[in-house]
Structures are given as structure tokens and as C-alpha cells.
Amino acid sequence: MLANFFGKSKPVNFIVLFALFIIYFSLSLFFKELSLNTLKELLWFIVLFAIFNFIIAKNQLTFDNSFAFLFFVILLGFFPDTINVNNIFYANLTVLLFLRKVYSLQSSKNTLHKLFDGGLWLGISFLIEPYTVIFGILFYISIYLHQHITYQTLLTPLIAFGSVVFLFFTYCFWYDKTELFEALFNWDFSYNINLYLSVNYLFPIVFIGLFVLFIIFLKSPKVLAILNTFRKNWILIITHLIISSSIILLTNNKIGSELLFIFFPTSIVLANGLEFFQKKWFTDVILIVFLICSIITNFM
């Protein structure tokens, strides 16, 4: 039943999934104070969902279904601390706008514009969360896979990124706040994962992680054996997953919100895993298990 419903991309699916998000959002209110910002948070998440859906549909990262969006919402349910509009959220929002350009490089239309825009968005995300600069690796891998390596394709993102950083430096220098600029480069490589060892984090991380690894090992040989655009996108998605995991580990003050960085590639991997299974009853079982576990973890 669930496989049939979410197996197609329809406007009603967005409404149902947003209703599911409202349920998770309501559960998350037990863990934080209700304030006037509640409506603001809902509106910002609608923007996040819209960008997420646009990237997947525009670049055909999955088939024409709603599985990726479904898993994105379920992942939010697994980790209620991610349902929070803070600096990490804004960093993720700018990273998504950056990813629009990364995955759209499969089309040769307006390549330099995409490279420049991507560099700008990466620069803005760097100002919010410095570790996101590592996503620049993903940008250049996308250039290598989808475009030709030239001095223009190499320098254009750097010029755009450097322009944002330079403007911020100018602002800090003018108002005598250079310590803000210097703080962007004070990286503390501490891998404190105590938060993720607690029961309400450890169980979903292990559960989802094992399932993701299973799909990667199951689907990768078949995908990589065919020379097409999705093969290149699959390489980007796996690289995206690895880089996102690294950023989460590097984040100094771990409060749970940083897990939002990994939800995009994880959702796509999980969605492609469901597409791999041909028996719909098996897909239904997987979705039901994910839904039940996501709700249970809110009370652990």
C-alpha cells in the first residue's frame, strides 16, 4: 500500500508527507519550549523541503517517486533535535542551494554561471559553518565527472568563494571585528562523539547506517557497470555521504542538529534501495519498520 502510494510523485504526496512532518514536529515540542518562533520554523522547513524536492526531481537522482522525500521526513523523526532552526539549519539551507549547482552540472547549459553561483553559496555556508568548505571537494568531483577540467572551471568557483570571504573580511576590518574572521580558520579537530553514544542516538544511527551500507554494497556493482549519467550521480551521492559524515565528526559543539547535513545523501541512497526491490510487499515492510522505529525513538 505504502509502496504504491509513494511510488509516484504527486502533489498529494507532499501534503501527506508534510502532515507526517507535523506529527514529528509536535513530538519534538516535548523536548523544547513552545515559542512564537514555532510558525517561523515550520515555514523555514517548507522552504527546505521545496529545495530538496527540486534538486532530486530536476536532476533525476531517483525515479519519479516520493521515496526520497519520505525518508528525509522519517530521518527528521528519528532525530527530533534536527527539527530546529538555528545556525546549523541555515548552513544546511545554503548547502542545499550549493548542491543545486553541484548536481546540475550534468547539463552543459550555463556551466560557468552554475560554477560561480555554487562558489557563492559555498562561501556563504562557510561563513555560517566553516567546516562546510569541505563540500568544495564534491564540487570539483562533479566538474571532473560531468564537465571538462579547464582553468575556467577550476578558477570560477574559487573566485566566487573568495569574493564572499573577502567581503566578509572587509566588513570585519572596517568595524574592527577581525576576530570574527580569524575564528573561521580556527579549526579544532576534536572528535567528541559522546552525544551519539546515548541510546536515543546510537540505535537509529546503527539501524539506518547498516541499512545504508547494505544498499550501497548491493546497488553499487550494478550501477557502476553501466556507463550513464546516473552512474556519475551515484558516485557523487556516495562522495556526498562521506563528506557529510566528516563534517558531522568535525563539528565542535555537537547538539544533534548537525546530523541534518547527512540527511540529503542518506535519503537518496535509501530511496534508490527501495527502487532496487521489485516486490512491493517487501518495500511496505521496510517503510513500516522505519516509520515505527522513528516514532519509538522519540520516547527512548
BALOBA-1460 file (C-alpha; in Angstrom, 3 decimals):
// residues 300
<rec num="1" residu="m" x="0.000" y="0.000" z="0.000"/>
<rec num="2" residu="l" x="2.702" y="2.488" z="1.005"/>
<rec num="3" residu="a" x="4.849" y="1.427" z="-1.932"/>
<rec num="4" residu="n" x="2.014" y="2.143" z="-4.351"/>
<rec num="5" residu="f" x="1.184" y="5.500" z="-2.810"/>
<rec num="6" residu="f" x="4.725" y="6.889" z="-2.510"/>
<rec num="7" residu="g" x="5.881" y="5.089" z="-5.652"/>
<rec num="8" residu="k" x="4.569" y="8.023" z="-7.659"/>
<rec num="9" residu="s" x="5.362" y="11.708" z="-7.383"/>
<rec num="10" residu="k" x="2.115" y="13.654" z="-6.892"/>
<rec num="11" residu="p" x="1.192" y="16.928" z="-5.145"/>
<rec num="12" residu="v" x="-0.911" y="14.985" z="-2.639"/>
<rec num="13" residu="n" x="2.233" y="13.145" z="-1.539"/>
<rec num="14" residu="f" x="3.810" y="16.435" z="-0.473"/>
<rec num="15" residu="i" x="0.716" y="17.223" z="1.624"/>
<rec num="16" residu="v" x="0.751" y="13.783" z="3.292"/>
<rec num="17" residu="l" x="4.471" y="13.961" z="3.995"/>
<rec num="18" residu="f" x="4.181" y="17.444" z="5.418"/>
<rec num="19" residu="a" x="1.409" y="16.130" z="7.678"/>
<rec num="20" residu="l" x="3.827" y="13.395" z="8.789"/>
<rec num="21" residu="f" x="6.412" y="16.083" z="9.484"/>
<rec num="22" residu="i" x="3.847" y="17.955" z="11.597"/>
<rec num="23" residu="i" x="3.491" y="14.808" z="13.714"/>
<rec num="24" residu="y" x="7.254" y="14.614" z="14.217"/>
<rec num="25" residu="f" x="7.368" y="18.356" z="14.844"/>
<rec num="26" residu="s" x="4.679" y="18.039" z="17.509"/>
<rec num="27" residu="l" x="6.623" y="15.239" z="19.188"/>
<rec num="28" residu="s" x="9.768" y="17.380" z="19.156"/>
<rec num="29" residu="l" x="7.945" y="20.106" z="21.095"/>
<rec num="30" residu="f" x="8.141" y="17.839" z="24.151"/>
<rec num="31" residu="f" x="11.907" y="18.388" z="24.083"/>
<rec num="32" residu="k" x="11.911" y="22.183" z="23.744"/>
<rec num="33" residu="e" x="9.863" y="25.175" z="24.788"/>
<rec num="34" residu="l" x="6.928" y="26.306" z="22.665"/>
<rec num="35" residu="s" x="7.509" y="29.843" z="21.416"/>
<rec num="36" residu="l" x="6.370" y="32.349" z="18.836"/>
<rec num="37" residu="n" x="9.096" y="31.016" z="16.535"/>
<rec num="38" residu="t" x="7.187" y="27.764" z="16.021"/>
<rec num="39" residu="l" x="5.365" y="29.023" z="12.924"/>
<rec num="40" residu="k" x="8.613" y="30.506" z="11.627"/>
<rec num="41" residu="e" x="10.315" y="27.119" z="11.966"/>
<rec num="42" residu="l" x="7.505" y="25.411" z="10.055"/>
<rec num="43" residu="l" x="7.790" y="27.931" z="7.216"/>
<rec num="44" residu="w" x="11.560" y="27.506" z="7.011"/>
<rec num="45" residu="f" x="11.192" y="23.730" z="6.802"/>
<rec num="46" residu="i" x="8.701" y="24.143" z="3.959"/>
<rec num="47" residu="v" x="11.425" y="26.088" z="2.120"/>
<rec num="48" residu="l" x="13.916" y="23.321" z="2.913"/>
<rec num="49" residu="f" x="11.546" y="20.639" z="1.612"/>
<rec num="50" residu="a" x="10.870" y="22.587" z="-1.583"/>
<rec num="51" residu="i" x="14.576" y="22.937" z="-2.381"/>
<rec num="52" residu="f" x="15.185" y="19.276" z="-1.521"/>
<rec num="53" residu="n" x="12.419" y="18.101" z="-3.868"/>
<rec num="54" residu="f" x="13.544" y="20.445" z="-6.636"/>
<rec num="55" residu="i" x="17.117" y="19.103" z="-6.598"/>
<rec num="56" residu="i" x="16.006" y="15.473" z="-6.772"/>
<rec num="57" residu="a" x="13.335" y="15.970" z="-9.445"/>
<rec num="58" residu="k" x="15.404" y="18.309" z="-11.611"/>
<rec num="59" residu="n" x="18.483" y="16.095" z="-11.640"/>
<rec num="60" residu="q" x="16.737" y="12.695" z="-11.613"/>
<rec num="61" residu="l" x="18.616" y="11.392" z="-8.600"/>
<rec num="62" residu="t" x="15.809" y="8.859" z="-8.100"/>
<rec num="63" residu="f" x="12.961" y="7.585" z="-10.222"/>
<rec num="64" residu="d" x="9.700" y="9.530" z="-10.375"/>
<rec num="65" residu="n" x="8.547" y="8.781" z="-6.833"/>
<rec num="66" residu="s" x="8.391" y="10.314" z="-3.346"/>
<rec num="67" residu="f" x="10.595" y="7.807" z="-1.520"/>
<rec num="68" residu="a" x="13.496" y="10.243" z="-1.042"/>
<rec num="69" residu="f" x="11.248" y="12.917" z="0.453"/>
<rec num="70" residu="l" x="9.580" y="10.278" z="2.632"/>
<rec num="71" residu="f" x="12.922" y="9.125" z="4.021"/>
<rec num="72" residu="f" x="14.039" y="12.726" z="4.558"/>
<rec num="73" residu="v" x="10.979" y="13.326" z="6.759"/>
<rec num="74" residu="i" x="11.456" y="9.985" z="8.546"/>
<rec num="75" residu="l" x="15.076" y="10.876" z="9.306"/>
<rec num="76" residu="l" x="13.858" y="14.094" z="10.909"/>
<rec num="77" residu="g" x="11.545" y="11.934" z="13.008"/>
<rec num="78" residu="f" x="14.429" y="9.714" z="14.099"/>
<rec num="79" residu="f" x="16.376" y="12.740" z="15.331"/>
<rec num="80" residu="p" x="13.985" y="15.386" z="16.757"/>
<rec num="81" residu="d" x="16.911" y="17.670" z="17.637"/>
<rec num="82" residu="t" x="17.346" y="18.344" z="13.918"/>
<rec num="83" residu="i" x="13.890" y="19.965" z="13.833"/>
<rec num="84" residu="n" x="15.312" y="23.266" z="14.935"/>
<rec num="85" residu="v" x="16.001" y="26.499" z="13.055"/>
<rec num="86" residu="n" x="19.473" y="27.585" z="14.146"/>
<rec num="87" residu="n" x="22.849" y="28.292" z="12.529"/>
<rec num="88" residu="i" x="23.212" y="24.653" z="11.510"/>
<rec num="89" residu="f" x="19.835" y="24.803" z="9.768"/>
<rec num="90" residu="y" x="20.802" y="27.932" z="7.827"/>
<rec num="91" residu="a" x="24.112" y="26.318" z="6.904"/>
<rec num="92" residu="n" x="22.208" y="23.296" z="5.574"/>
<rec num="93" residu="l" x="19.869" y="25.559" z="3.634"/>
<rec num="94" residu="t" x="22.771" y="27.296" z="1.887"/>
<rec num="95" residu="v" x="24.462" y="23.930" z="1.310"/>
<rec num="96" residu="l" x="21.301" y="22.689" z="-0.426"/>
<rec num="97" residu="l" x="21.369" y="25.749" z="-2.682"/>
<rec num="98" residu="f" x="25.013" y="24.911" z="-3.361"/>
<rec num="99" residu="l" x="24.088" y="21.292" z="-4.125"/>
<rec num="100" residu="r" x="21.599" y="22.501" z="-6.729"/>
<rec num="101" residu="k" x="24.607" y="23.637" z="-8.739"/>
<rec num="102" residu="v" x="26.706" y="20.566" z="-7.959"/>
<rec num="103" residu="y" x="24.190" y="18.071" z="-9.310"/>
<rec num="104" residu="s" x="23.003" y="20.308" z="-12.159"/>
<rec num="105" residu="l" x="26.466" y="20.210" z="-13.744"/>
<rec num="106" residu="q" x="25.312" y="17.085" z="-15.589"/>
<rec num="107" residu="s" x="23.805" y="19.586" z="-18.018"/>
<rec num="108" residu="s" x="26.238" y="21.685" z="-20.046"/>
<rec num="109" residu="k" x="23.869" y="24.674" z="-20.060"/>
<rec num="110" residu="n" x="25.234" y="27.845" z="-18.341"/>
<rec num="111" residu="t" x="28.123" y="25.927" z="-16.811"/>
<rec num="112" residu="l" x="30.160" y="28.940" z="-15.711"/>
<rec num="113" residu="h" x="27.087" y="30.542" z="-14.140"/>
<rec num="114" residu="k" x="26.466" y="27.370" z="-12.132"/>
<rec num="115" residu="l" x="30.093" y="27.248" z="-11.040"/>
<rec num="116" residu="f" x="30.037" y="30.875" z="-9.927"/>
<rec num="117" residu="d" x="26.696" y="30.532" z="-8.101"/>
<rec num="118" residu="g" x="27.887" y="27.342" z="-6.424"/>
<rec num="119" residu="g" x="31.033" y="29.100" z="-5.219"/>
<rec num="120" residu="l" x="28.933" y="31.955" z="-3.810"/>
<rec num="121" residu="w" x="26.631" y="29.631" z="-1.876"/>
<rec num="122" residu="l" x="29.582" y="27.633" z="-0.574"/>
<rec num="123" residu="g" x="31.172" y="30.882" z="0.587"/>
<rec num="124" residu="i" x="28.016" y="31.863" z="2.467"/>
<rec num="125" residu="s" x="27.739" y="28.428" z="4.104"/>
<rec num="126" residu="f" x="31.428" y="28.713" z="5.068"/>
<rec num="127" residu="l" x="30.661" y="31.930" z="6.957"/>
<rec num="128" residu="i" x="27.875" y="30.154" z="8.854"/>
<rec num="129" residu="e" x="29.660" y="26.827" z="9.423"/>
<rec num="130" residu="p" x="33.358" y="26.840" z="8.369"/>
<rec num="131" residu="y" x="33.611" y="23.055" z="8.010"/>
<rec num="132" residu="t" x="31.183" y="23.116" z="5.084"/>
<rec num="133" residu="v" x="34.060" y="24.353" z="2.910"/>
<rec num="134" residu="i" x="34.936" y="20.648" z="2.581"/>
<rec num="135" residu="f" x="31.967" y="20.364" z="0.204"/>
<rec num="136" residu="g" x="34.217" y="22.109" z="-2.290"/>
<rec num="137" residu="i" x="35.720" y="18.664" z="-2.937"/>
<rec num="138" residu="l" x="32.296" y="17.479" z="-4.092"/>
<rec num="139" residu="f" x="32.049" y="20.448" z="-6.449"/>
<rec num="140" residu="y" x="35.310" y="19.619" z="-8.191"/>
<rec num="141" residu="i" x="34.463" y="15.923" z="-8.401"/>
<rec num="142" residu="s" x="31.215" y="16.931" z="-10.128"/>
<rec num="143" residu="i" x="33.208" y="19.111" z="-12.538"/>
<rec num="144" residu="y" x="35.506" y="16.169" z="-13.286"/>
<rec num="145" residu="l" x="32.601" y="13.764" z="-13.848"/>
<rec num="146" residu="h" x="30.254" y="15.997" z="-15.840"/>
<rec num="147" residu="q" x="32.381" y="18.751" z="-17.386"/>
<rec num="148" residu="h" x="35.864" y="19.357" z="-18.762"/>
<rec num="149" residu="i" x="38.713" y="20.405" z="-16.484"/>
<rec num="150" residu="t" x="39.888" y="23.815" z="-17.701"/>
<rec num="151" residu="y" x="41.325" y="26.878" z="-15.990"/>
<rec num="152" residu="q" x="37.851" y="28.453" z="-16.197"/>
<rec num="153" residu="t" x="36.057" y="25.585" z="-14.480"/>
<rec num="154" residu="l" x="38.796" y="25.404" z="-11.843"/>
<rec num="155" residu="l" x="39.032" y="29.123" z="-11.068"/>
<rec num="156" residu="t" x="35.400" y="30.259" z="-11.342"/>
<rec num="157" residu="p" x="34.218" y="28.609" z="-8.065"/>
<rec num="158" residu="l" x="37.342" y="29.850" z="-6.274"/>
<rec num="159" residu="i" x="36.776" y="33.430" z="-7.451"/>
<rec num="160" residu="a" x="33.153" y="33.349" z="-6.297"/>
<rec num="161" residu="f" x="34.054" y="31.761" z="-2.954"/>
<rec num="162" residu="g" x="36.943" y="34.182" z="-2.450"/>
<rec num="163" residu="s" x="34.677" y="37.164" z="-3.197"/>
<rec num="164" residu="v" x="32.327" y="36.224" z="-0.340"/>
<rec num="165" residu="v" x="35.201" y="35.662" z="2.083"/>
<rec num="166" residu="f" x="36.910" y="38.909" z="1.032"/>
<rec num="167" residu="l" x="33.725" y="40.932" z="1.516"/>
<rec num="168" residu="f" x="33.297" y="39.457" z="4.990"/>
<rec num="169" residu="f" x="36.918" y="40.283" z="5.805"/>
<rec num="170" residu="t" x="36.341" y="43.860" z="4.622"/>
<rec num="171" residu="y" x="33.309" y="44.136" z="6.886"/>
<rec num="172" residu="c" x="35.223" y="42.753" z="9.883"/>
<rec num="173" residu="f" x="38.215" y="45.009" z="9.202"/>
<rec num="174" residu="w" x="36.063" y="48.125" z="8.806"/>
<rec num="175" residu="y" x="34.191" y="47.558" z="12.071"/>
<rec num="176" residu="d" x="37.290" y="46.297" z="13.930"/>
<rec num="177" residu="k" x="35.894" y="42.756" z="14.326"/>
<rec num="178" residu="t" x="38.744" y="40.808" z="12.741"/>
<rec num="179" residu="e" x="38.439" y="38.181" z="15.483"/>
<rec num="180" residu="l" x="35.211" y="37.015" z="13.761"/>
<rec num="181" residu="f" x="37.122" y="36.484" z="10.535"/>
<rec num="182" residu="e" x="40.000" y="34.713" z="12.273"/>
<rec num="183" residu="a" x="37.530" y="32.404" z="14.026"/>
<rec num="184" residu="l" x="36.555" y="30.944" z="10.640"/>
<rec num="185" residu="f" x="40.005" y="29.384" z="10.373"/>
<rec num="186" residu="n" x="40.425" y="28.212" z="13.968"/>
<rec num="187" residu="w" x="39.545" y="24.585" z="13.349"/>
<rec num="188" residu="d" x="39.587" y="22.339" z="16.376"/>
<rec num="189" residu="f" x="39.924" y="18.732" z="15.255"/>
<rec num="190" residu="s" x="38.199" y="17.093" z="18.208"/>
<rec num="191" residu="y" x="36.111" y="14.018" z="17.535"/>
<rec num="192" residu="n" x="33.847" y="14.023" z="20.566"/>
<rec num="193" residu="i" x="31.009" y="11.621" z="19.774"/>
<rec num="194" residu="n" x="29.674" y="11.115" z="23.301"/>
<rec num="195" residu="l" x="26.309" y="12.537" z="22.264"/>
<rec num="196" residu="y" x="25.903" y="9.852" z="19.597"/>
<rec num="197" residu="l" x="26.643" y="7.083" z="22.098"/>
<rec num="198" residu="s" x="23.446" y="7.776" z="24.018"/>
<rec num="199" residu="v" x="20.581" y="5.351" z="23.436"/>
<rec num="200" residu="n" x="18.310" y="7.755" z="21.537"/>
<rec num="201" residu="y" x="21.111" y="8.422" z="19.036"/>
<rec num="202" residu="l" x="23.043" y="5.161" z="18.939"/>
<rec num="203" residu="f" x="20.104" y="2.927" z="17.992"/>
<rec num="204" residu="p" x="18.874" y="4.965" z="14.985"/>
<rec num="205" residu="i" x="22.438" y="5.647" z="13.776"/>
<rec num="206" residu="v" x="23.292" y="1.940" z="13.795"/>
<rec num="207" residu="f" x="19.904" y="0.928" z="12.352"/>
<rec num="208" residu="i" x="19.999" y="3.444" z="9.494"/>
<rec num="209" residu="g" x="23.747" y="3.098" z="8.946"/>
<rec num="210" residu="l" x="23.593" y="-0.662" z="8.461"/>
<rec num="211" residu="f" x="20.709" y="-0.339" z="6.041"/>
<rec num="212" residu="v" x="22.530" y="2.344" z="4.042"/>
<rec num="213" residu="l" x="25.706" y="0.248" z="3.834"/>
<rec num="214" residu="f" x="23.653" y="-2.759" z="2.741"/>
<rec num="215" residu="i" x="22.090" y="-0.760" z="-0.099"/>
<rec num="216" residu="i" x="25.425" y="0.712" z="-1.199"/>
<rec num="217" residu="f" x="27.094" y="-2.686" z="-1.439"/>
<rec num="218" residu="l" x="24.024" y="-4.210" z="-3.081"/>
<rec num="219" residu="k" x="23.352" y="-1.499" z="-5.667"/>
<rec num="220" residu="s" x="26.814" y="-0.094" z="-6.481"/>
<rec num="221" residu="p" x="28.090" y="-3.004" z="-8.627"/>
<rec num="222" residu="k" x="25.008" y="-2.825" z="-10.832"/>
<rec num="223" residu="v" x="25.077" y="0.975" z="-11.115"/>
<rec num="224" residu="l" x="28.801" y="1.264" z="-11.782"/>
<rec num="225" residu="a" x="28.642" y="-1.391" z="-14.508"/>
<rec num="226" residu="i" x="26.533" y="0.891" z="-16.735"/>
<rec num="227" residu="l" x="28.017" y="3.995" z="-18.342"/>
<rec num="228" residu="n" x="25.276" y="6.607" z="-17.943"/>
<rec num="229" residu="t" x="24.536" y="9.841" z="-16.105"/>
<rec num="230" residu="f" x="23.139" y="8.114" z="-13.030"/>
<rec num="231" residu="r" x="26.441" y="6.252" z="-12.623"/>
<rec num="232" residu="k" x="28.184" y="9.609" z="-12.219"/>
<rec num="233" residu="n" x="25.465" y="10.864" z="-9.874"/>
<rec num="234" residu="w" x="25.765" y="7.722" z="-7.762"/>
<rec num="235" residu="i" x="29.491" y="8.404" z="-7.323"/>
<rec num="236" residu="l" x="28.625" y="11.963" z="-6.292"/>
<rec num="237" residu="i" x="25.995" y="10.756" z="-3.826"/>
<rec num="238" residu="i" x="28.396" y="8.330" z="-2.131"/>
<rec num="239" residu="t" x="31.091" y="11.015" z="-2.000"/>
<rec num="240" residu="h" x="28.496" y="13.429" z="-0.621"/>
<rec num="241" residu="l" x="27.654" y="10.891" z="2.096"/>
<rec num="242" residu="i" x="31.309" y="10.526" z="3.096"/>
<rec num="243" residu="i" x="31.955" y="14.282" z="3.169"/>
<rec num="244" residu="s" x="28.790" y="14.933" z="5.190"/>
<rec num="245" residu="s" x="29.862" y="12.309" z="7.729"/>
<rec num="246" residu="s" x="33.264" y="14.001" z="8.015"/>
<rec num="247" residu="i" x="31.686" y="17.400" z="8.642"/>
<rec num="248" residu="i" x="29.486" y="15.940" z="11.370"/>
<rec num="249" residu="l" x="32.543" y="14.429" z="13.081"/>
<rec num="250" residu="l" x="34.460" y="17.711" z="12.820"/>
<rec num="251" residu="t" x="31.641" y="19.842" z="14.250"/>
<rec num="252" residu="n" x="32.800" y="21.010" z="17.674"/>
<rec num="253" residu="n" x="29.587" y="21.637" z="19.583"/>
<rec num="254" residu="k" x="27.515" y="18.585" z="18.748"/>
<rec num="255" residu="i" x="23.864" y="19.209" z="19.621"/>
<rec num="256" residu="g" x="22.208" y="16.824" z="17.149"/>
<rec num="257" residu="s" x="21.252" y="19.478" z="14.571"/>
<rec num="258" residu="e" x="24.445" y="18.798" z="12.594"/>
<rec num="259" residu="l" x="23.030" y="15.419" z="11.528"/>
<rec num="260" residu="l" x="20.889" y="17.377" z="9.071"/>
<rec num="261" residu="f" x="23.978" y="17.557" z="6.832"/>
<rec num="262" residu="i" x="23.797" y="13.841" z="6.105"/>
<rec num="263" residu="f" x="20.040" y="13.553" z="5.523"/>
<rec num="264" residu="f" x="20.162" y="14.529" z="1.835"/>
<rec num="265" residu="p" x="22.536" y="11.797" z="0.602"/>
<rec num="266" residu="t" x="21.120" y="9.245" z="3.044"/>
<rec num="267" residu="s" x="17.570" y="9.828" z="1.782"/>
<rec num="268" residu="i" x="18.658" y="9.366" z="-1.825"/>
<rec num="269" residu="v" x="20.557" y="6.158" z="-1.048"/>
<rec num="270" residu="l" x="17.587" y="4.733" z="0.858"/>
<rec num="271" residu="a" x="15.162" y="5.726" z="-1.907"/>
<rec num="272" residu="n" x="17.304" y="4.029" z="-4.531"/>
<rec num="273" residu="g" x="17.453" y="0.986" z="-2.310"/>
<rec num="274" residu="l" x="13.670" y="0.690" z="-2.332"/>
<rec num="275" residu="e" x="13.667" y="1.011" z="-6.111"/>
<rec num="276" residu="f" x="16.044" y="-1.952" z="-6.214"/>
<rec num="277" residu="f" x="13.482" y="-4.236" z="-4.549"/>
<rec num="278" residu="q" x="10.836" y="-5.383" z="-7.010"/>
<rec num="279" residu="k" x="8.379" y="-6.900" z="-4.524"/>
<rec num="280" residu="k" x="6.107" y="-4.173" z="-3.204"/>
<rec num="281" residu="w" x="5.172" y="-6.058" z="-0.056"/>
<rec num="282" residu="f" x="8.844" y="-6.059" z="0.949"/>
<rec num="283" residu="t" x="9.015" y="-2.295" z="0.358"/>
<rec num="284" residu="d" x="5.910" y="-1.867" z="2.516"/>
<rec num="285" residu="v" x="7.534" y="-3.806" z="5.358"/>
<rec num="286" residu="i" x="10.683" y="-1.667" z="5.204"/>
<rec num="287" residu="l" x="8.720" y="1.585" z="5.229"/>
<rec num="288" residu="i" x="6.516" y="0.439" z="8.109"/>
<rec num="289" residu="v" x="9.568" y="-0.599" z="10.149"/>
<rec num="290" residu="f" x="11.214" y="2.785" z="9.520"/>
<rec num="291" residu="l" x="8.041" y="4.654" z="10.481"/>
<rec num="292" residu="i" x="7.512" y="2.661" z="13.685"/>
<rec num="293" residu="c" x="11.168" y="2.937" z="14.753"/>
<rec num="294" residu="s" x="11.224" y="6.686" z="14.055"/>
<rec num="295" residu="i" x="8.285" y="7.207" z="16.412"/>
<rec num="296" residu="i" x="9.609" y="4.860" z="19.103"/>
<rec num="297" residu="t" x="12.974" y="6.657" z="19.248"/>
<rec num="298" residu="n" x="11.170" y="9.836" z="20.285"/>
<rec num="299" residu="f" x="10.236" y="8.152" z="23.573"/>
<rec num="300" residu="m" x="13.548" y="6.437" z="24.319"/>
